[in-house]
Amino acid sequence: MALVGGFDLVLTTRLHGLVLALRTGTPVLAVDPVRGGAKLSAQAGALRWPALLGAEQLSHASLDRWWTWCLSTDGTAAAARRADVMRG
């Protein structure tokens, strides 16, 4: 957790990457590798995390858009709010 908490951004295709990053308040760009979405999409929705791309949405432009958002003030603030909620 300490290592992930020191990152500026996490890019992941894994459920645990999403959860660990948000738990530490680190913005995460999640890419669900399953066409149509699977557990990664479901968890991002449950956590109300917007930086999610499905396999069919993947492009340079979409990655760049969400990468930029994650590193922005809005993205880092959203990740910090998610961490507060997750910590209870």
DSSP file (Angstrom, degrees, kcal/mol; ACC not computed):
  #  RESIDUE AA STRUCTURE BP1 BP2  ACC     N-H-->O    O-->H-N    N-H-->O    O-->H-N    TCO  KAPPA ALPHA  PHI   PSI    X-CA   Y-CA   Z-CA
    1    1 A M     >        0   0    0      0, 0.0     4,-2.6     0, 0.0     5,-0.2   0.000 360.0 360.0 360.0 -40.0    0.0    0.0    0.0
    2    2 A A  H  >  +     0   0    0      2,-0.2     4,-0.7     1,-0.2     0, 0.0   0.900 360.0  49.2 -62.4 -39.9    2.9    2.4    0.8
    3    3 A L  H >4 S+     0   0    0      1,-0.2     3,-1.1     2,-0.2     4,-0.3   0.951 113.4  44.8 -64.3 -49.7    4.4    1.8   -2.6
    4    4 A V  H >4 S+     0   0    0      1,-0.3     3,-1.6     2,-0.2    -2,-0.2   0.875 107.2  60.6 -62.7 -38.0    1.1    2.4   -4.5
    5    5 A G  H 3< S+     0   0    0     -4,-2.6    -1,-0.3     1,-0.3    -2,-0.2   0.685 100.1  56.8 -64.4 -17.7    0.4    5.5   -2.3
    6    6 A G  T << S+     0   0    0     -3,-1.1    -1,-0.3    -4,-0.7    -2,-0.2   0.523  87.6  98.7 -90.1  -6.5    3.6    7.0   -3.6
    7    7 A F    <   -     0   0    0     -3,-1.6     3,-0.1    -4,-0.3    -3,-0.0  -0.454  67.2-144.0 -79.1 152.9    2.6    6.8   -7.3
    8    8 A D  S    S-     0   0    0      1,-0.3     2,-0.3    -2,-0.1    -1,-0.1   0.788  84.9  -2.5 -78.5 -31.0    1.1    9.7   -9.2
    9    9 A L        -     0   0    0     17,-0.1     2,-0.4     2,-0.0    -1,-0.3  -0.985  60.8-144.4-160.2 146.3   -1.1    7.4  -11.2
   10   10 A V  E     -a   28   0A   0     17,-2.1    19,-3.1    -2,-0.3     2,-0.5  -0.986   8.5-164.7-118.1 131.5   -1.9    3.7  -11.5
   11   11 A L  E     +a   29   0A   0     -2,-0.4     2,-0.3    17,-0.2    19,-0.2  -0.976  27.7 163.3-111.0 122.2   -2.8    2.2  -14.9
   12   12 A T  E     -a   30   0A   0     17,-2.2    19,-3.0    -2,-0.5    -2,-0.0  -0.973  46.9-167.6-144.8 153.6   -4.4   -1.3  -14.4
   13   13 A T  S    S+     0   0    0     -2,-0.3     2,-0.4    17,-0.2    27,-0.1   0.171  75.1  90.0-113.2  10.6   -6.4   -4.1  -15.9
   14   14 A R  S  > S-     0   0    0      1,-0.1     4,-1.6    18,-0.1     3,-0.1  -0.864  74.1-135.3-117.7 144.2   -6.8   -5.8  -12.6
   15   15 A L  H  > S+     0   0    0     -2,-0.4     4,-2.3     1,-0.2     5,-0.2   0.906 107.1  51.9 -58.2 -46.2   -9.5   -5.4   -9.9
   16   16 A H  H  > S+     0   0    0      1,-0.2     4,-2.7     2,-0.2     5,-0.3   0.841 105.0  56.3 -66.2 -32.1   -6.9   -5.3   -7.1
   17   17 A G  H  > S+     0   0    0      2,-0.2     4,-2.0     1,-0.2    -1,-0.2   0.913 109.2  47.1 -62.5 -42.5   -5.0   -2.5   -8.8
   18   18 A L  H  X S+     0   0    0     -4,-1.6     4,-2.3     2,-0.2     5,-0.2   0.952 115.8  43.4 -61.8 -51.5   -8.1   -0.4   -8.9
   19   19 A V  H  X S+     0   0    0     -4,-2.3     4,-2.4     1,-0.2    -2,-0.2   0.920 115.0  47.6 -65.9 -46.1   -9.0   -1.0   -5.2
   20   20 A L  H  X S+     0   0    0     -4,-2.7     4,-1.4     2,-0.2     6,-0.2   0.914 112.5  49.5 -63.6 -42.6   -5.5   -0.6   -3.8
   21   21 A A  H ><>S+     0   0    0     -4,-2.0     5,-2.8    -5,-0.3     3,-0.5   0.953 114.2  43.8 -61.9 -49.5   -4.9    2.6   -5.7
   22   22 A L  H ><5S+     0   0    0     -4,-2.3     3,-1.0     1,-0.2    -1,-0.2   0.862 107.9  59.2 -66.9 -33.7   -8.2    4.2   -4.6
   23   23 A R  H 3<5S+     0   0    0     -4,-2.4    -1,-0.2     1,-0.3    -2,-0.2   0.836 110.3  43.3 -62.4 -30.9   -7.7    3.0   -1.1
   24   24 A T  T <<5S-     0   0    0     -4,-1.4    -1,-0.3    -3,-0.5    -2,-0.2   0.473 119.5-110.2 -91.7  -2.6   -4.5    5.0   -1.0
   25   25 A G  T < 5S+     0   0    0     -3,-1.0    -3,-0.2    -4,-0.5    55,-0.2   0.701  70.6 142.9  81.6  19.5   -6.0    8.0   -2.7
   26   26 A T      < -     0   0    0     -5,-2.8    -1,-0.3    -6,-0.2    -2,-0.1  -0.823  55.5-116.0 -94.7 126.6   -4.0    7.4   -5.9
   27   27 A P        -     0   0    0      0, 0.0   -17,-2.1     0, 0.0     2,-0.4  -0.311  35.6-161.6 -59.0 143.0   -5.8    8.2   -9.2
   28   28 A V  E     -a   10   0A   0    -19,-0.2     2,-0.7    47,-0.1   -17,-0.2  -0.993  20.0-153.7-134.9 134.7   -6.2    5.1  -11.3
   29   29 A L  E     -a   11   0A   0    -19,-3.1   -17,-2.2    -2,-0.4     2,-0.4  -0.929  24.5-161.7-104.1 108.6   -7.0    4.6  -14.9
   30   30 A A  E     -ab  12  52A   0     21,-2.5    23,-2.6    -2,-0.7     2,-0.6  -0.780  10.1-167.0 -97.9 132.6   -8.7    1.2  -15.1
   31   31 A V  E     - b   0  53A   0    -19,-3.0    23,-0.2    -2,-0.4    21,-0.1  -0.954  13.0-148.4-119.7 109.9   -8.9   -0.7  -18.4
   32   32 A D  E     - b   0  54A   0     21,-2.6    23,-1.0    -2,-0.6     5,-0.1  -0.688   5.9-161.9 -79.3 114.7  -11.4   -3.6  -18.3
   33   33 A P        +     0   0    0      0, 0.0     2,-0.6     0, 0.0    -1,-0.2   0.589  64.5  92.4 -75.5  -8.6   -9.9   -6.2  -20.7
   34   34 A V  S >  S-     0   0    0      1,-0.0     3,-2.7     2,-0.0    21,-0.4  -0.767  85.2-119.0 -91.2 120.1  -13.2   -8.1  -21.1
   35   35 A R  T 3  S+     0   0    0     -2,-0.6    -1,-0.0     1,-0.3    19,-0.0  -0.345 102.0  18.4 -57.8 128.0  -15.3   -6.9  -24.0
   36   36 A G  T 3  S-     0   0    0     -4,-0.1    -1,-0.3    -2,-0.1    18,-0.0   0.278 125.9 -85.4  90.5 -10.3  -18.6   -5.5  -22.6
   37   37 A G    <   -     0   0    0     -3,-2.7     2,-0.2    -5,-0.1    -2,-0.1   0.218  48.1-170.5  91.1 148.1  -17.1   -5.2  -19.1
   38   38 A A     >  -     0   0    0     -4,-0.1     4,-2.3     0, 0.0     3,-0.2  -0.439  59.1 -30.7-144.5-141.0  -16.7   -7.6  -16.2
   39   39 A K  H  > S+     0   0    0      1,-0.2     4,-2.5     2,-0.2     5,-0.2   0.810 130.4  56.3 -64.2 -31.5  -15.7   -7.4  -12.6
   40   40 A L  H  > S+     0   0    0      2,-0.2     4,-2.3     1,-0.2    -1,-0.2   0.934 111.0  44.3 -65.0 -44.6  -13.4   -4.4  -13.1
   41   41 A S  H  > S+     0   0    0     -3,-0.2     4,-2.2     2,-0.2    -2,-0.2   0.905 113.0  52.0 -63.9 -41.7  -16.2   -2.4  -14.6
   42   42 A A  H  X S+     0   0    0     -4,-2.3     4,-2.3     1,-0.2    -2,-0.2   0.912 111.7  45.8 -62.0 -43.2  -18.6   -3.5  -11.9
   43   43 A Q  H  X S+     0   0    0     -4,-2.5     4,-2.2     2,-0.2    -2,-0.2   0.900 110.5  52.4 -69.6 -40.1  -16.2   -2.5   -9.1
   44   44 A A  H  <>S+     0   0    0     -4,-2.3     5,-3.0     1,-0.2     4,-0.3   0.904 111.9  48.0 -60.7 -40.1  -15.4    0.9  -10.7
   45   45 A G  H ><5S+     0   0    0     -4,-2.2     3,-1.1     3,-0.2    -2,-0.2   0.914 109.7  51.0 -65.3 -43.3  -19.1    1.5  -10.9
   46   46 A A  H 3<5S+     0   0    0     -4,-2.3    -2,-0.2     1,-0.3    -1,-0.2   0.848 114.6  44.0 -63.0 -33.7  -19.7    0.5   -7.3
   47   47 A L  T 3<5S-     0   0    0     -4,-2.2    -1,-0.3    -5,-0.1    -2,-0.2   0.440 110.4-125.2 -88.8  -0.3  -16.9    2.8   -6.2
   48   48 A R  T < 5 +     0   0    0     -3,-1.1    -3,-0.2    -4,-0.3    -4,-0.1   0.899  53.8 158.4  55.3  44.1  -18.3    5.6   -8.5
   49   49 A W      < -     0   0    0     -5,-3.0    -1,-0.2    -6,-0.1    -2,-0.1  -0.886  26.2-167.6-101.1 118.6  -14.9    5.9  -10.2
   50   50 A P        +     0   0    0      0, 0.0     2,-2.5     0, 0.0    -1,-0.1   0.723  63.0  91.1 -81.8 -21.9  -15.2    7.4  -13.7
   51   51 A A        +     0   0    0    -23,-0.2   -21,-2.5    -7,-0.1     2,-0.4  -0.427  61.2 125.4 -80.7  73.7  -11.7    6.7  -15.1
   52   52 A L  E     -b   30   0A   0     -2,-2.5     2,-0.4   -23,-0.2   -21,-0.2  -0.996  38.1-170.5-134.3 133.4  -12.6    3.4  -16.7
   53   53 A L  E     -b   31   0A   0    -23,-2.6   -21,-2.6    -2,-0.4     2,-0.2  -0.989  15.4-140.4-124.0 134.8  -12.3    2.2  -20.3
   54   54 A G  E >>  -b   32   0A   0     -2,-0.4     3,-1.7   -23,-0.2     4,-0.6  -0.506  33.2-104.5 -83.4 161.7  -13.7   -0.9  -21.7
   55   55 A A  G >4 S+     0   0    0    -23,-1.0     3,-0.8   -21,-0.4   -20,-0.1   0.864 123.0  52.0 -54.3 -38.6  -11.7   -3.0  -24.2
   56   56 A E  G 34 S+     0   0    0      1,-0.2    -1,-0.3   -22,-0.2   -21,-0.1   0.617 107.3  53.3 -76.8 -11.4  -13.8   -1.7  -27.0
   57   57 A Q  G <4 S+     0   0    0     -3,-1.7    -1,-0.2     2,-0.0     2,-0.2   0.472  78.4 124.5 -97.7  -4.7  -13.3    1.9  -26.0
   58   58 A L    <<  +     0   0    0     -3,-0.8     2,-0.3    -4,-0.6     3,-0.1  -0.392  27.9 133.1 -68.5 124.0   -9.5    1.7  -25.9
   59   59 A S     >  -     0   0    0     -2,-0.2     4,-2.5     1,-0.1     5,-0.2  -0.960  67.1-103.0-156.7 165.9   -7.7    4.3  -28.1
   60   60 A H  H  > S+     0   0    0     -2,-0.3     4,-2.6     1,-0.2     5,-0.2   0.917 121.9  50.6 -59.8 -41.7   -4.8    6.7  -27.9
   61   61 A A  H  > S+     0   0    0      2,-0.2     4,-2.4     1,-0.2    -1,-0.2   0.912 111.5  45.8 -65.4 -43.1   -7.3    9.6  -27.5
   62   62 A S  H  > S+     0   0    0      2,-0.2     4,-2.2     1,-0.2     5,-0.2   0.903 114.1  48.6 -69.5 -39.5   -9.3    7.9  -24.7
   63   63 A L  H  X S+     0   0    0     -4,-2.5     4,-2.6     1,-0.2     5,-0.2   0.933 112.9  48.5 -62.4 -44.7   -6.2    6.9  -22.8
   64   64 A D  H  X S+     0   0    0     -4,-2.6     4,-2.5    -5,-0.2     5,-0.2   0.901 109.8  52.5 -62.5 -42.0   -4.8   10.4  -23.1
   65   65 A R  H  X S+     0   0    0     -4,-2.4     4,-2.1     1,-0.2    -1,-0.2   0.951 115.9  38.0 -59.6 -51.6   -8.1   12.0  -22.0
   66   66 A W  H  X S+     0   0    0     -4,-2.2     4,-2.8     2,-0.2    -2,-0.2   0.848 113.7  55.8 -72.8 -33.2   -8.3    9.9  -18.8
   67   67 A W  H  X S+     0   0    0     -4,-2.6     4,-1.6    -5,-0.2    -1,-0.2   0.942 110.6  46.0 -60.2 -47.4   -4.6   10.0  -18.1
   68   68 A T  H  X S+     0   0    0     -4,-2.5     4,-0.6    -5,-0.2    -2,-0.2   0.910 113.1  49.5 -62.2 -43.7   -4.7   13.8  -18.2
   69   69 A W  H >< S+     0   0    0     -4,-2.1     3,-1.2    -5,-0.2     6,-0.9   0.926 107.5  54.2 -62.8 -44.7   -7.8   13.8  -16.0
   70   70 A C  H 3< S+     0   0    0     -4,-2.8    -1,-0.2     1,-0.3    -2,-0.2   0.858 112.1  44.4 -58.3 -36.6   -6.3   11.4  -13.4
   71   71 A L  H 3< S+     0   0    0     -4,-1.6    -1,-0.3    -5,-0.2    -2,-0.2   0.511  99.1  94.8 -87.3  -4.6   -3.3   13.7  -13.1
   72   72 A S  S <X S-     0   0    0     -3,-1.2     4,-2.5    -4,-0.6     5,-0.3  -0.273  92.8-103.7 -79.8 170.3   -5.4   16.9  -12.9
   73   73 A T  H  > S+     0   0    0      1,-0.2     4,-2.2     2,-0.2     5,-0.2   0.890 123.4  52.2 -59.2 -40.4   -6.6   18.6   -9.7
   74   74 A D  H  > S+     0   0    0      2,-0.2     4,-2.3     1,-0.2    -1,-0.2   0.916 110.7  46.9 -63.3 -43.3  -10.0   17.1  -10.3
   75   75 A G  H  > S+     0   0    0     -6,-0.9     4,-2.1     2,-0.2    -2,-0.2   0.914 113.7  45.9 -67.0 -43.9   -8.7   13.6  -10.7
   76   76 A T  H  X S+     0   0    0     -4,-2.5     4,-1.9    -7,-0.3    -1,-0.2   0.876 113.7  49.9 -68.9 -35.3   -6.4   13.7   -7.6
   77   77 A A  H  X S+     0   0    0     -4,-2.2     4,-2.2    -5,-0.3    -2,-0.2   0.898 109.6  51.6 -67.6 -39.6   -9.2   15.2   -5.5
   78   78 A A  H  X S+     0   0    0     -4,-2.3     4,-2.2     1,-0.2    -2,-0.2   0.902 110.1  49.1 -63.5 -40.8  -11.7   12.5   -6.7
   79   79 A A  H  X S+     0   0    0     -4,-2.1     4,-2.2     2,-0.2    -1,-0.2   0.890 109.9  51.5 -65.7 -39.2   -9.2    9.8   -5.7
   80   80 A A  H  X S+     0   0    0     -4,-1.9     4,-2.0     2,-0.2    -2,-0.2   0.899 110.0  49.6 -64.5 -40.2   -8.7   11.4   -2.3
   81   81 A R  H  X S+     0   0    0     -4,-2.2     4,-2.1     2,-0.2    -2,-0.2   0.907 109.7  51.0 -64.6 -41.5  -12.5   11.5   -1.7
   82   82 A R  H  X S+     0   0    0     -4,-2.2     4,-2.7     1,-0.2    -2,-0.2   0.913 108.9  51.9 -61.9 -42.2  -12.8    7.8   -2.7
   83   83 A A  H  X S+     0   0    0     -4,-2.2     4,-2.1     1,-0.2    -1,-0.2   0.913 108.3  51.2 -61.6 -42.6  -10.0    7.0   -0.2
   84   84 A D  H  X S+     0   0    0     -4,-2.0     4,-0.7     1,-0.2    -1,-0.2   0.916 112.5  45.9 -60.3 -43.6  -11.9    8.8    2.5
   85   85 A V  H >< S+     0   0    0     -4,-2.1     3,-0.6     1,-0.2    -2,-0.2   0.907 112.5  50.4 -65.6 -42.8  -15.1    6.9    1.8
   86   86 A M  H 3< S+     0   0    0     -4,-2.7    -1,-0.2     1,-0.2    -2,-0.2   0.828 107.0  53.6 -67.7 -31.8  -13.3    3.6    1.6
   87   87 A R  H 3<        0   0    0     -4,-2.1    -1,-0.2    -5,-0.2    -2,-0.2   0.662 360.0 360.0 -76.9 -15.1  -11.6    4.1    4.9
   88   88 A G    <<        0   0    0     -4,-0.7    -3,-0.2    -3,-0.6    -2,-0.1   0.456 360.0 360.0  79.2 360.0  -15.0    4.7    6.4
